[in-house]
């Protein structure tokens, strides 16, 4: 189990607009999983799931192919 401080959901939501641009930058060249995005940005996976799912819901991202061995899909920018 990771030793992390869990932030309030309101805090995570407030960060969404600033993090959205960072996620877009991560996906410009290649699709990535949530784990890969979280590792490269230094944020917990559960927060990145929230942001990626919001971007997916509003049509910014789409998943590609099948999930990896850990059950994560790769996401790419929607054209």
BELPEWO-V241748 format. One record per residue. RES is the residue in one small letter. SS is DSSP state (a for helix, b for strand, c for the rest). NEAR is the number of other C-alpha atoms within 8 Angstrom. Layout:
res:RES ss:SS near:NEAR
res:RES ss:SS near:NEAR
This chain:
res:x ss:c near:2
res:x ss:c near:3
res:x ss:c near:4
res:x ss:c near:5
res:x ss:c near:4
res:x ss:c near:4
res:x ss:c near:6
res:x ss:c near:6
res:x ss:a near:6
res:x ss:a near:6
res:x ss:a near:8
res:x ss:a near:10
res:x ss:a near:8
res:x ss:a near:7
res:x ss:a near:8
res:x ss:a near:9
res:x ss:a near:7
res:x ss:a near:7
res:x ss:a near:9
res:x ss:a near:10
res:x ss:a near:8
res:x ss:a near:9
res:x ss:a near:9
res:x ss:a near:9
res:x ss:a near:7
res:x ss:a near:10
res:x ss:a near:12
res:x ss:c near:9
res:x ss:c near:5
res:x ss:c near:7
res:x ss:c near:11
res:x ss:b near:12
res:x ss:b near:10
res:x ss:a near:14
res:x ss:a near:8
res:x ss:a near:8
res:x ss:a near:12
res:x ss:a near:12
res:x ss:a near:9
res:x ss:a near:6
res:x ss:a near:7
res:x ss:c near:6
res:x ss:c near:8
res:x ss:c near:9
res:x ss:a near:9
res:x ss:a near:6
res:x ss:a near:9
res:x ss:a near:12
res:x ss:a near:9
res:x ss:a near:8
res:x ss:a near:12
res:x ss:a near:10
res:x ss:a near:8
res:x ss:a near:8
res:x ss:a near:11
res:x ss:a near:10
res:x ss:a near:8
res:x ss:c near:7
res:x ss:c near:8
res:x ss:c near:9
res:x ss:b near:13
res:x ss:b near:10
res:x ss:b near:8
res:x ss:b near:9
res:x ss:c near:6
res:x ss:c near:5
res:x ss:c near:9
res:x ss:c near:8
res:x ss:c near:5
res:x ss:c near:5
res:x ss:c near:6
res:x ss:c near:10
res:x ss:c near:13
res:x ss:b near:13
res:x ss:b near:13
res:x ss:b near:13
res:x ss:b near:11
res:x ss:c near:7
res:x ss:c near:2
